[in-house]
Amino acid sequence: MYKAVIVDDERWIVEGIKAGVRWEKYGFQVAGVAENGKKGLELIEKLRPDFVLTDIKMPLVNGLELIKRGKEISPGTVFAVLSGHAEFAYAQKALNYGTFGYCLKPFEIDEIESMLAKLSQSLKQRNDLEPERDAQELYEVLCSGNEQLLAEKLTSAGMPVSAALPVTSIVVQGYLPAPYREDIQHIRFRMNKRRSGLLVYSHLAESLLSSLYLSGNATEYSIGIGPSSADPAGLEASLEAASVASYGCFSTGKGGVYRSMAPKESKVDDLLSELAGALAQKDRMRFVSVMESCRPLFRSNALTIKDAYLIFNTVMFLFTREGVKERAKFLEGYDQLFYDYGQSDAMIDYLVKHTLHHLSDELPSRLAGVTHIRIKEVLTYIHHHFNQEISIQSLSEKFYLSPTYLSQLFKKEVGENFVEYLSRLRIQYACKLLAETDMTVSQIGEKCGFNDYFYFTRIFKRLNGMTPTQYREAR
């Protein structure tokens, strides 16, 4: 039987799930329940369960933190989340941490049982993963760069490589799905706990690939395909390319099959240059703008995990160079990046949040004077997006508050109304751009979120007592 743990601070929900779901039918038993995330982590450490079903918003430790820390404690545990409609964005974010799925409250018992049926099959496949062909020694030789010994190992394994019989590398990120075409000759090896490699003759690759891809839910794993190699000497590079491609799920947020791309002019150098300039000038909006521009590039797979690794460590290095007292975090490899963040959006969110205190002098002091948690969230959002289209109406929809109540609460907590606050933020940024760049006044107005040049100059003069042009000339 698979061990399951339920974590929710609403006791009646826990009891309802525990009693109403036919756990044993799907091979599970509820080994423990917890009323908050802290006790949930203690249960995970004690029981090492196969499955944890957790709420999102809980006291002491929330569901997202529970999943992240729980995976560190028990890497083999599978997580799924319960979430109210108002917390749907959190449930979606939980998917970035590698969760199996989520159920929206109010939920149906059938919905949970359907998830258990899929999970039971997935766990069974995971437990049946011992390779039929023990090829770990061959993998070690492949990584060693000893071409002669590799050729010998491939021949003894029944897969000699030649121009007539080139070989293709395949890497599966996650647990290798089964069943697959055993009748197709291939060599299979474990690269680490989360990644498996396969070598197959190129003319049979599509057949093997189809059996792998169709054997289960494609969103549960990501497959990378390397270039064909007609020489043992090229297999190491082929496997490396397939390995990078297998992280396509990190870039796009979607599982599936990703083929290695031919070398081309990378956009990452320009992005790194922009990020360096933004950090040097302590220009938060420029930094956020560059990071946001990365999102569609990752989603289209124009940027890979190699680029993400460069971006992350470069930002951390620049923090160190700028003398930031906060301890910088450096990644040791793609696996750590994938394990810590799961998906490029989560990495970008972290970097944007991480730069907050370094690049913004006003927000921390503003937040310190605000008591209402929702207004803290609204203020943070405004500081991240003030150069975009933003209104009380859009904020009320995003934060689930009525426009009237939000306006009143904002004025009470912040001391000025939303329009005044937003205008002042935009004009402060305009002053920075006027002093530090050669952009035209019109360009600066647009970059600060003003679509009307004359409205921009009017607001600027009202707040500064002079026009943008006069301000620049006085610097």
N, C-alpha and C positions, 0 to 999 in steps of 0.2 A: 504494500500500500504506500502511496505517496503521502508525505506529511504536509499538511496545510496549516497556515496561521492566518487569523483574521484580526485586523487592527482598525478599530473605529471607536471614536469617543461617544457614540450614541449606542447605548447598551441594547436598546430594542432592535436596532438594525443588526447588531452582531448575533443576537439570539435568533432573529428571524432567518438570517442566512444560514446559521449553524443548523437550525432545525428544519428549514424548508428545502434546502438543496439536498439532492440525493448524492451525497459525496461518494459513498461506497460504490455506487453504480459505475462511477468513472475512475475507480481505483484510488480514491483519496480518503484520508481521515483527518478531521480537525484536531491537530495536536496541541493547539493552544490559541488563546485569544488575548488581546491587549486593548486597553482603553486609551492609550496615547502612544506617540511615536517612541518615547524613551523606553517604555516597557516592551514595545514591539521589537526594538533593537536588542534588548536583553533576551527575548525569546528566540530571535534569529541566531544569536551567538550560542544559546544553549541547545536549541533543537536542530539547527542547520536544516530548515524545512526545504522541501522541494518547491513550495508555492506559498506566496504571501499575497493576500488580498487586503489592500489598505485604503483608507480614506485619505483625502488630500489635506484638508484643513483640520489640524489637531493640536492640542496643547503640547508644550515642551519641545517636541520635534515634529515638524510637519511631514506630510507624505513624501514630498520630493526629496527632503533630506534623509528620510527613512530609506528610500530606494537607493540613493547614492551611497550612504554609509552601509546599508545592508548588503550591497553588492561587494563592498570591500571585505566585510566580515565573512560572507558566504557566497562566493562567486557563482556557485552552481544553482542558487535559488532564483526562481522565476517570479517576477512581480506583476501584479495587475492593480488598477486603481478604481476606486469608487469616487464619483464626483457629482456634485449638484450642477445644474445648468449654469449657475452664476460662477462656477469654478471651472468652466469648460476649458478656458485658456490654460489653466494649470494642468488639466488632464492631458491636453495636447503637448504641453511641455514635458510631461512625464514620459511621453513616448520617446523623447530625445535621450532619455536615460536608459533606453533599451527595455521598456516594459512590454509585457506580452499583449496587453490590451487594456480597455477601461469600460466601465459600465456607468451610465448616467443615472443619477437618482431623479425621480423614483424609478427603480428597475424592476424587471420581472425575473422570477426565479428561472424561467426558461433561458433568459439571456446569460445568466451565470453558468447554467448547466451546459449551454452550447459552448461557452468558453472553456469549461473544464474538459469537454469532449476533445476539443482541438489540442488543449494543453496535454492531456493524457497521451495522445498520439505522438506529440512532439517529444515528450519526456521518454517515451518508449524508444523512439528513434535515436535519441541522444544516448541512451543506455546500451544501444546495440552498435556502437561506433567502433569497436575494436577492429582495426583494419584486417582484411583477409590476407593482404600481402604486407608482410613486415618489411618496410623499405626505409626505416629510419636511418640505417647505416648509409644507404645510398644518398639520402638527403644530406647527411653530414658531409659526405664526400663532395656532393654538388656544391655545397657552400664553401668548401675548403679551397676550391679553385684547382684541384689536382685533375687536369683534363684526362691524363692517361688512365688513372685509376677509375675515374668516372666512366670512361668508355668501357672499361672492363666490367664494371658493376652493371652498366646498362645491358651489356651483352649477356652476362650471366642471369640477369633478370628477364631475359627474353625480349628486350627492346633495344636492339642496336640502332644507332642514329646514323643516317646517311642522307645524301642528296635525294636518293630515291625514296627514302622513308624518313621525312622530317618529323619532328615531335613538337607538340603544342603543350604549353604549361597552362594549368587551370588552378586557381586558388579560390577556395570557398571561405568566406568570412562568416563566422558563427559555426554552428554544429553541422557537420556534413550530412546533407539529407540522404535518406535511404528509403526504399530500395533504389538501386540504379542498375544499369545494364552490366551485369557481371560477365556477360558473354563478350563484351568489348575489352580487349587487352589493354591494360593500363597499369601504372604504378601509383600507389597512393601512400601518403605519409602525413604525419601530424607535424605541423610547423610550430604550433604552440597550442595552448588550451582552447583557443578560439578560432584557429585558422588551420585549414587542411590544404594540402597541395596534391595535384595529380599530374602525371605525365601520360600523354596518349598520342598515338600516331595522328598526325594532322588530318588525314583523310577520314579518321573515325571520330574526330573531336566533336563535330556537330551532333552525332548520334549519342555520344556519351553526355554531352552538354544538355541535350533535350531530356534525357532520362533524369539527370540531376535537377534540372529546372522545373520539370513537371511533377516531381515526386512529392511536393508539398506546397505550402503557401509561400510564394516568392517574396513576400514582405518580411519573412522571418530570417532570410539570409541574403547575402550579396556575393555574386560570383564574378571573379576577374579572369579575363582571357589574355594571355601573353602572345607575342608574335611567334610564328613558327620558326624552328631552328633546325638546320640540316647538319649541325656540327655540335658535339658535346660541349665545345667551348662556349657556345652561345646560349646554353640552357640556363646558366645562372642569371644572365641579364633578362632572359625571357621570363623566368620565375619572378624576378624582382618587378618587372613590368606588370605581370599578372597580379602580384601582391598589391601594388599601388592601385591597380584598377579595381581590385576587390573591395577597396574602401569607397567605392562609388556611393554606397549608402550613406556614408558620412557627408559627402558633398551634397547630394541631392535630397537626402531624407527618405529615399525610397529603396527598397530591396530590388533585386533583379540581376540581370547579366550586364556587365560592363567590359568592353574591350579596351585594351591598352591603346592609347593614342600615339600617333607618330609625333616625334619631336617637332615643335613649332614655336614660334615667337611667343614667349610667355608674357602675360600682363602683370605678373606678380612684381617685377622690378619697379614698374611705375607706381604700383600700389604701395610698395615699401617706401619709395621715395616720398610719396605724399604723406604717409603716416609719420615718417621721420620729421618732415617739415611741420606737420600739425603739432607733434609733441614738443618740438624745439620752440615753437611760438606759443605753446600752451593754448592752442586754438581748439577748444573742445568741439565746436560745431564742424570744423573741417575734419577732425578726427572721426567723429560720428558719421559724417557724410561719406568718408572713404570706406569705413567699415560697412555701412549700409549698402554701398555700391558693390560690395563683395557678395552679398546674398544672392542676387540673380546669377552671378558668375558661377557660384558653387552649384546652384540648383540646375544649371544647364551643363554642369560638369566641365565648364571651361577652366575652373580652378579645381585642383585635386587636393588630396590630403597632404601631398608634398608641399603645396603652396600654403595650406593651412598651417603646417608645421613651421614654415619659414615666417609667416605672418605673426604667429603667436610668440615664438622665441625672439623675433626682432623687436616686437613691442616691449617684451620683458627686458631685453638688453637696453633698449633706449631709456626705459625707466631707470635702470641702474646707472646709465651714463649721465642722466639728468640729475642724479643725486637724490632720487626719491627715497625717503626713509623706509617706506613700506617694503617688506621683503618680496622680491620678485620670484616668480615661480617659473622654472625652466622645464621643458619637456624632454624626456630622454629618447623618445621615438614615437612612431605613428601609433603604436599600440596604446601608449599612455594617453595620447591625445584622444583616440577613439574611446578608450575606457572612461576617461574623465568627463567627456562631453557628448559622445554618442553621435552628434550631428553638428554640422558647421554653424547653424543658427545659434545653438547653445554656446559654442565657443565665442561667437561674435558678441552675444549678450554678455558673456563674462568679461570680455575685454572692454566693452563700453562701460560696464559698471565699475570695472577695476580702475579706470582712468578718472572716475568722477572727482575724487578729492584732489587729484593732481592738476586737473585742468579747469576746475571750477572753484573759485574762491567764495562765491556768494551762496551757492546752493546749500553746502553743509551748515552754514550759519542760519539760513532760512529754515531748514528742516529742524534745527535745534529749537527754534521758537514755535514750532507747530505741534499741537498735541493730538490732533485727529489723524489717525493712521491713513484714512483714505485721501485726505488733503496732502499728506506727505507723498503718496503715490502720484497724485495729480501734479504736484510741483515737480517731482522728478521727471515725469513724462514731458511736461512743458519745457523743462531745461534741455531735454534731449531732442525735442522736435519743434522748437519755437520758430524755426525758419520754414516750416511746412504749413499747409492749410490746417488751421486749428480753430475751434470755436467752443463756446460753452455747450452747444448742442452735441458736438462730436465727443467732447469729454464726458458729458452726462451719459451718453450711450456706452462709452468704453468702460466707465467705472460704475455703471448701474445706479446712478443718482438722477433725480429729476433736475432739469436745468435751473429751476427757481431755487431749489434747496442747495444745489451746488454753488450758485452765485452767492447766496447768503452765507454759506459756510466758508467759502473762499475768502470773502471780505472780512469775516469775523476772525479767521485764523491768520490770514496774511497781512491784513491791515490796509489793503487796497483792492479795487475790483480787478476782475480777470483781464479786461481790455487794457487797463493801465499797466498792469504787471507785464503782460505780453509785449506791449509796445516798448516798455522800458528795456526789457531783455533784448529785443531786436535792435534798438538804437544803441545799446551798449556794444553789441557785436559790430554794428555798423561803424562805431567809433574806432574799434580795434582794426577793422579792415581798412578804413580811411588812413590810419596812421601807419599800417604795416604792409600795405599792398599798393599796386599800381592800377587796380581795377577802377573803372569809371564809376561815377556816382550811381548811374542807372544800374550797372551790374551789381554793385553793392546792395542797392535797394532790393533787387530780386533775390540775391543770396540771403538776405536777412528775412525774407518772407513777405516783402511788400510788392504787390503786383502793379501798383499805381505809383509812378515816379513822383507826381506832384503831392500825393498823400504822404509819401515817405519824407519828402523834404519839409512838408508842413509839420509832421509829428517831430521830426528831428529838430527843427527850429524851436518848437514849443518846449522841448525837453532840455535843449542845450543853449538856447538863446542866440543861435547862429545857424546858417545853412550848412549842409555837408561840405560844400566847396570852401566856405569860410573856415570851417573847422580844420580842413586839410591844410589850408594855407597858413593857419596859425600854428601848426605843429612844427 
